[in-house]
């Protein structure tokens, strides 16, 4: 069973949003998927969570 995910509102400035949308499209991800990917990478990089084994 997949993990439960919680929805929340994110306020973001238009320039940042547009840049992330383009980046997501370049990597064939949804906007939501790209934001989640970036957050996950920074959490791993900072040592706040452990990297998932594939």
PDB file with SEQRES, HELIX, SHEET and CRYST1 records, atoms N, CA, C and O in Angstrom:
SEQRES   1 A   54  UNK UNK UNK UNK UNK UNK UNK UNK UNK UNK UNK UNK UNK          
SEQRES   2 A   54  UNK UNK UNK UNK UNK UNK UNK UNK UNK UNK UNK UNK UNK          
SEQRES   3 A   54  UNK UNK UNK UNK UNK UNK UNK UNK UNK UNK UNK UNK UNK          
SEQRES   4 A   54  UNK UNK UNK UNK UNK UNK UNK UNK UNK UNK UNK UNK UNK          
SEQRES   5 A   54  UNK UNK                                                      
HELIX    1 AA1 UNK A   14  UNK A   26  1                                  13    
HELIX    2 AA2 UNK A   31  UNK A   45  1                                  15    
CRYST1    1.000    1.000    1.000  90.00  90.00  90.00 P 1           1          
ATOM      1  N   UNK A   1       0.849  -1.189   0.000  1.00  0.00           N  
ATOM      2  CA  UNK A   1       0.000   0.000   0.000  1.00  0.00           C  
ATOM      3  C   UNK A   1       0.890   1.247   0.000  1.00  0.00           C  
ATOM      4  O   UNK A   1       1.823   1.332   0.798  1.00  0.00           O  
ATOM      5  N   UNK A   2       0.616   2.209  -0.878  1.00  0.00           N  
ATOM      6  CA  UNK A   2       1.438   3.418  -0.937  1.00  0.00           C  
ATOM      7  C   UNK A   2       1.300   4.245   0.337  1.00  0.00           C  
ATOM      8  O   UNK A   2       0.300   4.159   1.049  1.00  0.00           O  
ATOM      9  N   UNK A   3       2.336   5.055   0.608  1.00  0.00           N  
ATOM     10  CA  UNK A   3       2.298   5.938   1.773  1.00  0.00           C  
ATOM     11  C   UNK A   3       1.147   6.923   1.632  1.00  0.00           C  
ATOM     12  O   UNK A   3       0.767   7.310   0.527  1.00  0.00           O  
ATOM     13  N   UNK A   4       0.606   7.317   2.770  1.00  0.00           N  
ATOM     14  CA  UNK A   4      -0.409   8.373   2.739  1.00  0.00           C  
ATOM     15  C   UNK A   4       0.301   9.700   2.528  1.00  0.00           C  
ATOM     16  O   UNK A   4       1.390   9.917   3.060  1.00  0.00           O  
ATOM     17  N   UNK A   5      -0.296  10.562   1.774  1.00  0.00           N  
ATOM     18  CA  UNK A   5       0.266  11.890   1.543  1.00  0.00           C  
ATOM     19  C   UNK A   5      -0.731  12.912   2.034  1.00  0.00           C  
ATOM     20  O   UNK A   5      -1.942  12.707   1.953  1.00  0.00           O  
ATOM     21  N   UNK A   6      -0.216  14.013   2.544  1.00  0.00           N  
ATOM     22  CA  UNK A   6      -1.056  15.068   3.070  1.00  0.00           C  
ATOM     23  C   UNK A   6      -1.006  16.265   2.134  1.00  0.00           C  
ATOM     24  O   UNK A   6       0.074  16.709   1.745  1.00  0.00           O  
ATOM     25  N   UNK A   7      -2.142  16.776   1.780  1.00  0.00           N  
ATOM     26  CA  UNK A   7      -2.234  17.958   0.918  1.00  0.00           C  
ATOM     27  C   UNK A   7      -2.136  19.217   1.776  1.00  0.00           C  
ATOM     28  O   UNK A   7      -2.608  19.247   2.913  1.00  0.00           O  
ATOM     29  N   UNK A   8      -1.512  20.263   1.210  1.00  0.00           N  
ATOM     30  CA  UNK A   8      -1.439  21.549   1.890  1.00  0.00           C  
ATOM     31  C   UNK A   8      -1.256  22.649   0.849  1.00  0.00           C  
ATOM     32  O   UNK A   8      -0.836  22.393  -0.279  1.00  0.00           O  
ATOM     33  N   UNK A   9      -1.572  23.853   1.241  1.00  0.00           N  
ATOM     34  CA  UNK A   9      -1.451  25.001   0.348  1.00  0.00           C  
ATOM     35  C   UNK A   9      -0.012  25.510   0.405  1.00  0.00           C  
ATOM     36  O   UNK A   9       0.575  25.622   1.481  1.00  0.00           O  
ATOM     37  N   UNK A  10       0.542  25.814  -0.752  1.00  0.00           N  
ATOM     38  CA  UNK A  10       1.896  26.355  -0.827  1.00  0.00           C  
ATOM     39  C   UNK A  10       1.831  27.693  -1.561  1.00  0.00           C  
ATOM     40  O   UNK A  10       1.405  27.763  -2.714  1.00  0.00           O  
ATOM     41  N   UNK A  11       2.252  28.730  -0.890  1.00  0.00           N  
ATOM     42  CA  UNK A  11       2.330  30.043  -1.532  1.00  0.00           C  
ATOM     43  C   UNK A  11       3.739  30.195  -2.081  1.00  0.00           C  
ATOM     44  O   UNK A  11       4.719  30.002  -1.362  1.00  0.00           O  
ATOM     45  N   UNK A  12       3.833  30.539  -3.344  1.00  0.00           N  
ATOM     46  CA  UNK A  12       5.137  30.636  -3.993  1.00  0.00           C  
ATOM     47  C   UNK A  12       5.088  31.782  -5.009  1.00  0.00           C  
ATOM     48  O   UNK A  12       4.068  31.997  -5.664  1.00  0.00           O  
ATOM     49  N   UNK A  13       6.189  32.507  -5.131  1.00  0.00           N  
ATOM     50  CA  UNK A  13       6.149  33.647  -6.051  1.00  0.00           C  
ATOM     51  C   UNK A  13       6.143  33.144  -7.504  1.00  0.00           C  
ATOM     52  O   UNK A  13       6.654  32.064  -7.798  1.00  0.00           O  
ATOM     53  N   UNK A  14       5.566  33.930  -8.391  1.00  0.00           N  
ATOM     54  CA  UNK A  14       5.378  33.506  -9.785  1.00  0.00           C  
ATOM     55  C   UNK A  14       6.666  33.163 -10.529  1.00  0.00           C  
ATOM     56  O   UNK A  14       6.667  32.250 -11.354  1.00  0.00           O  
ATOM     57  N   UNK A  15       7.748  33.865 -10.262  1.00  0.00           N  
ATOM     58  CA  UNK A  15       9.013  33.605 -10.959  1.00  0.00           C  
ATOM     59  C   UNK A  15       9.550  32.227 -10.564  1.00  0.00           C  
ATOM     60  O   UNK A  15       9.981  31.453 -11.419  1.00  0.00           O  
ATOM     61  N   UNK A  16       9.518  31.930  -9.267  1.00  0.00           N  
ATOM     62  CA  UNK A  16       9.976  30.631  -8.788  1.00  0.00           C  
ATOM     63  C   UNK A  16       9.087  29.520  -9.331  1.00  0.00           C  
ATOM     64  O   UNK A  16       9.581  28.477  -9.761  1.00  0.00           O  
ATOM     65  N   UNK A  17       7.790  29.740  -9.310  1.00  0.00           N  
ATOM     66  CA  UNK A  17       6.850  28.733  -9.811  1.00  0.00           C  
ATOM     67  C   UNK A  17       7.115  28.424 -11.278  1.00  0.00           C  
ATOM     68  O   UNK A  17       7.154  27.259 -11.673  1.00  0.00           O  
ATOM     69  N   UNK A  18       7.295  29.451 -12.072  1.00  0.00           N  
ATOM     70  CA  UNK A  18       7.541  29.248 -13.500  1.00  0.00           C  
ATOM     71  C   UNK A  18       8.842  28.467 -13.732  1.00  0.00           C  
ATOM     72  O   UNK A  18       8.897  27.593 -14.597  1.00  0.00           O  
ATOM     73  N   UNK A  19       9.877  28.782 -12.965  1.00  0.00           N  
ATOM     74  CA  UNK A  19      11.156  28.081 -13.102  1.00  0.00           C  
ATOM     75  C   UNK A  19      11.022  26.609 -12.725  1.00  0.00           C  
ATOM     76  O   UNK A  19      11.580  25.743 -13.398  1.00  0.00           O  
ATOM     77  N   UNK A  20      10.282  26.321 -11.648  1.00  0.00           N  
ATOM     78  CA  UNK A  20      10.099  24.927 -11.231  1.00  0.00           C  
ATOM     79  C   UNK A  20       9.224  24.180 -12.231  1.00  0.00           C  
ATOM     80  O   UNK A  20       9.464  23.002 -12.497  1.00  0.00           O  
ATOM     81  N   UNK A  21       8.222  24.839 -12.783  1.00  0.00           N  
ATOM     82  CA  UNK A  21       7.381  24.203 -13.817  1.00  0.00           C  
ATOM     83  C   UNK A  21       8.228  23.809 -15.024  1.00  0.00           C  
ATOM     84  O   UNK A  21       8.069  22.710 -15.556  1.00  0.00           O  
ATOM     85  N   UNK A  22       9.119  24.686 -15.461  1.00  0.00           N  
ATOM     86  CA  UNK A  22       9.973  24.378 -16.611  1.00  0.00           C  
ATOM     87  C   UNK A  22      10.923  23.237 -16.284  1.00  0.00           C  
ATOM     88  O   UNK A  22      11.107  22.326 -17.091  1.00  0.00           O  
ATOM     89  N   UNK A  23      11.525  23.287 -15.104  1.00  0.00           N  
ATOM     90  CA  UNK A  23      12.435  22.237 -14.662  1.00  0.00           C  
ATOM     91  C   UNK A  23      11.702  20.893 -14.609  1.00  0.00           C  
ATOM     92  O   UNK A  23      12.240  19.874 -15.044  1.00  0.00           O  
ATOM     93  N   UNK A  24      10.491  20.890 -14.084  1.00  0.00           N  
ATOM     94  CA  UNK A  24       9.687  19.666 -14.012  1.00  0.00           C  
ATOM     95  C   UNK A  24       9.427  19.115 -15.413  1.00  0.00           C  
ATOM     96  O   UNK A  24       9.571  17.915 -15.646  1.00  0.00           O  
ATOM     97  N   UNK A  25       9.053  19.973 -16.326  1.00  0.00           N  
ATOM     98  CA  UNK A  25       8.798  19.541 -17.707  1.00  0.00           C  
ATOM     99  C   UNK A  25      10.066  18.982 -18.346  1.00  0.00           C  
ATOM    100  O   UNK A  25      10.009  17.987 -19.068  1.00  0.00           O  
ATOM    101  N   UNK A  26      11.204  19.614 -18.085  1.00  0.00           N  
ATOM    102  CA  UNK A  26      12.480  19.142 -18.634  1.00  0.00           C  
ATOM    103  C   UNK A  26      12.821  17.735 -18.135  1.00  0.00           C  
ATOM    104  O   UNK A  26      13.472  16.964 -18.840  1.00  0.00           O  
ATOM    105  N   UNK A  27      12.381  17.403 -16.915  1.00  0.00           N  
ATOM    106  CA  UNK A  27      12.695  16.104 -16.322  1.00  0.00           C  
ATOM    107  C   UNK A  27      11.498  15.146 -16.342  1.00  0.00           C  
ATOM    108  O   UNK A  27      11.513  14.108 -15.681  1.00  0.00           O  
ATOM    109  N   UNK A  28      10.455  15.511 -17.113  1.00  0.00           N  
ATOM    110  CA  UNK A  28       9.263  14.676 -17.279  1.00  0.00           C  
ATOM    111  C   UNK A  28       8.592  14.340 -15.944  1.00  0.00           C  
ATOM    112  O   UNK A  28       8.177  13.204 -15.711  1.00  0.00           O  
ATOM    113  N   UNK A  29       8.495  15.345 -15.078  1.00  0.00           N  
ATOM    114  CA  UNK A  29       7.804  15.208 -13.798  1.00  0.00           C  
ATOM    115  C   UNK A  29       6.659  16.210 -13.761  1.00  0.00           C  
ATOM    116  O   UNK A  29       6.646  17.203 -14.489  1.00  0.00           O  
ATOM    117  N   UNK A  30       5.698  15.918 -12.888  1.00  0.00           N  
ATOM    118  CA  UNK A  30       4.654  16.906 -12.616  1.00  0.00           C  
ATOM    119  C   UNK A  30       5.257  17.993 -11.721  1.00  0.00           C  
ATOM    120  O   UNK A  30       6.315  17.798 -11.123  1.00  0.00           O  
ATOM    121  N   UNK A  31       4.589  19.113 -11.637  1.00  0.00           N  
ATOM    122  CA  UNK A  31       5.046  20.185 -10.756  1.00  0.00           C  
ATOM    123  C   UNK A  31       5.121  19.673  -9.323  1.00  0.00           C  
ATOM    124  O   UNK A  31       6.118  19.895  -8.635  1.00  0.00           O  
ATOM    125  N   UNK A  32       4.082  18.994  -8.872  1.00  0.00           N  
ATOM    126  CA  UNK A  32       4.059  18.442  -7.526  1.00  0.00           C  
ATOM    127  C   UNK A  32       5.205  17.445  -7.326  1.00  0.00           C  
ATOM    128  O   UNK A  32       5.885  17.469  -6.300  1.00  0.00           O  
ATOM    129  N   UNK A  33       5.410  16.577  -8.306  1.00  0.00           N  
ATOM    130  CA  UNK A  33       6.490  15.594  -8.233  1.00  0.00           C  
ATOM    131  C   UNK A  33       7.857  16.248  -8.152  1.00  0.00           C  
ATOM    132  O   UNK A  33       8.734  15.772  -7.432  1.00  0.00           O  
ATOM    133  N   UNK A  34       8.045  17.340  -8.889  1.00  0.00           N  
ATOM    134  CA  UNK A  34       9.333  18.045  -8.884  1.00  0.00           C  
ATOM    135  C   UNK A  34       9.585  18.692  -7.528  1.00  0.00           C  
ATOM    136  O   UNK A  34      10.691  18.605  -6.995  1.00  0.00           O  
ATOM    137  N   UNK A  35       8.571  19.337  -6.968  1.00  0.00           N  
ATOM    138  CA  UNK A  35       8.724  19.964  -5.660  1.00  0.00           C  
ATOM    139  C   UNK A  35       9.035  18.910  -4.611  1.00  0.00           C  
ATOM    140  O   UNK A  35       9.914  19.108  -3.772  1.00  0.00           O  
ATOM    141  N   UNK A  36       8.323  17.793  -4.650  1.00  0.00           N  
ATOM    142  CA  UNK A  36       8.568  16.709  -3.703  1.00  0.00           C  
ATOM    143  C   UNK A  36       9.982  16.144  -3.880  1.00  0.00           C  
ATOM    144  O   UNK A  36      10.662  15.863  -2.893  1.00  0.00           O  
ATOM    145  N   UNK A  37      10.426  15.977  -5.120  1.00  0.00           N  
ATOM    146  CA  UNK A  37      11.769  15.474  -5.411  1.00  0.00           C  
ATOM    147  C   UNK A  37      12.834  16.413  -4.841  1.00  0.00           C  
ATOM    148  O   UNK A  37      13.778  15.960  -4.194  1.00  0.00           O  
ATOM    149  N   UNK A  38      12.684  17.717  -5.079  1.00  0.00           N  
ATOM    150  CA  UNK A  38      13.659  18.694  -4.594  1.00  0.00           C  
ATOM    151  C   UNK A  38      13.721  18.721  -3.071  1.00  0.00           C  
ATOM    152  O   UNK A  38      14.805  18.779  -2.492  1.00  0.00           O  
ATOM    153  N   UNK A  39      12.566  18.680  -2.429  1.00  0.00           N  
ATOM    154  CA  UNK A  39      12.541  18.660  -0.972  1.00  0.00           C  
ATOM    155  C   UNK A  39      13.211  17.400  -0.426  1.00  0.00           C  
ATOM    156  O   UNK A  39      13.992  17.464   0.523  1.00  0.00           O  
ATOM    157  N   UNK A  40      12.901  16.264  -1.032  1.00  0.00           N  
ATOM    158  CA  UNK A  40      13.490  14.988  -0.605  1.00  0.00           C  
ATOM    159  C   UNK A  40      15.015  15.021  -0.739  1.00  0.00           C  
ATOM    160  O   UNK A  40      15.728  14.584   0.164  1.00  0.00           O  
ATOM    161  N   UNK A  41      15.514  15.542  -1.869  1.00  0.00           N  
ATOM    162  CA  UNK A  41      16.959  15.608  -2.089  1.00  0.00           C  
ATOM    163  C   UNK A  41      17.642  16.487  -1.038  1.00  0.00           C  
ATOM    164  O   UNK A  41      18.700  16.125  -0.524  1.00  0.00           O  
ATOM    165  N   UNK A  42      17.051  17.627  -0.720  1.00  0.00           N  
ATOM    166  CA  UNK A  42      17.642  18.520   0.291  1.00  0.00           C  
ATOM    167  C   UNK A  42      17.590  17.888   1.682  1.00  0.00           C  
ATOM    168  O   UNK A  42      18.519  18.070   2.469  1.00  0.00           O  
ATOM    169  N   UNK A  43      16.537  17.159   1.997  1.00  0.00           N  
ATOM    170  CA  UNK A  43      16.454  16.483   3.292  1.00  0.00           C  
ATOM    171  C   UNK A  43      17.523  15.402   3.424  1.00  0.00           C  
ATOM    172  O   UNK A  43      18.120  15.245   4.489  1.00  0.00           O  
ATOM    173  N   UNK A  44      17.765  14.665   2.359  1.00  0.00           N  
ATOM    174  CA  UNK A  44      18.823  13.647   2.346  1.00  0.00           C  
ATOM    175  C   UNK A  44      20.183  14.323   2.470  1.00  0.00           C  
ATOM    176  O   UNK A  44      21.016  13.920   3.283  1.00  0.00           O  
ATOM    177  N   UNK A  45      20.399  15.347   1.662  1.00  0.00           N  
ATOM    178  CA  UNK A  45      21.674  16.077   1.645  1.00  0.00           C  
ATOM    179  C   UNK A  45      22.025  16.668   3.017  1.00  0.00           C  
ATOM    180  O   UNK A  45      23.191  16.702   3.408  1.00  0.00           O  
ATOM    181  N   UNK A  46      21.009  17.126   3.732  1.00  0.00           N  
ATOM    182  CA  UNK A  46      21.239  17.741   5.038  1.00  0.00           C  
ATOM    183  C   UNK A  46      21.314  16.717   6.170  1.00  0.00           C  
ATOM    184  O   UNK A  46      21.591  17.073   7.315  1.00  0.00           O  
ATOM    185  N   UNK A  47      21.065  15.438   5.848  1.00  0.00           N  
ATOM    186  CA  UNK A  47      21.123  14.389   6.858  1.00  0.00           C  
ATOM    187  C   UNK A  47      19.888  14.303   7.732  1.00  0.00           C  
ATOM    188  O   UNK A  47      19.912  13.647   8.773  1.00  0.00           O  
ATOM    189  N   UNK A  48      18.819  14.950   7.329  1.00  0.00           N  
ATOM    190  CA  UNK A  48      17.593  14.940   8.130  1.00  0.00           C  
ATOM    191  C   UNK A  48      16.765  13.685   7.913  1.00  0.00           C  
ATOM    192  O   UNK A  48      15.999  13.288   8.792  1.00  0.00           O  
ATOM    193  N   UNK A  49      16.912  13.051   6.746  1.00  0.00           N  
ATOM    194  CA  UNK A  49      16.305  11.738   6.494  1.00  0.00           C  
ATOM    195  C   UNK A  49      17.339  10.871   5.784  1.00  0.00           C  
ATOM    196  O   UNK A  49      18.286  11.377   5.182  1.00  0.00           O  
ATOM    197  N   UNK A  50      17.144   9.573   5.862  1.00  0.00           N  
ATOM    198  CA  UNK A  50      18.056   8.646   5.190  1.00  0.00           C  
ATOM    199  C   UNK A  50      17.560   8.385   3.777  1.00  0.00           C  
ATOM    200  O   UNK A  50      16.355   8.380   3.527  1.00  0.00           O  
ATOM    201  N   UNK A  51      18.490   8.168   2.854  1.00  0.00           N  
ATOM    202  CA  UNK A  51      18.149   7.895   1.467  1.00  0.00           C  
ATOM    203  C   UNK A  51      17.461   6.541   1.370  1.00  0.00           C  
ATOM    204  O   UNK A  51      17.894   5.571   1.992  1.00  0.00           O  
ATOM    205  N   UNK A  52      16.383   6.478   0.586  1.00  0.00           N  
ATOM    206  CA  UNK A  52      15.670   5.216   0.372  1.00  0.00           C  
ATOM    207  C   UNK A  52      16.492   4.307  -0.521  1.00  0.00           C  
ATOM    208  O   UNK A  52      17.070   4.756  -1.510  1.00  0.00           O  
ATOM    209  N   UNK A  53      16.544   3.034  -0.174  1.00  0.00           N  
ATOM    210  CA  UNK A  53      17.214   2.058  -1.034  1.00  0.00           C  
ATOM    211  C   UNK A  53      16.268   1.676  -2.152  1.00  0.00           C  
ATOM    212  O   UNK A  53      15.068   1.512  -1.932  1.00  0.00           O  
ATOM    213  N   UNK A  54      16.815   1.532  -3.369  1.00  0.00           N  
ATOM    214  CA  UNK A  54      15.959   1.182  -4.518  1.00  0.00           C  
ATOM    215  C   UNK A  54      15.898  -0.297  -4.704  1.00  0.00           C  
ATOM    216  O   UNK A  54      15.228  -0.777  -5.618  1.00  0.00           O  
TER     217      UNK A  54                                                      
END                                                                             
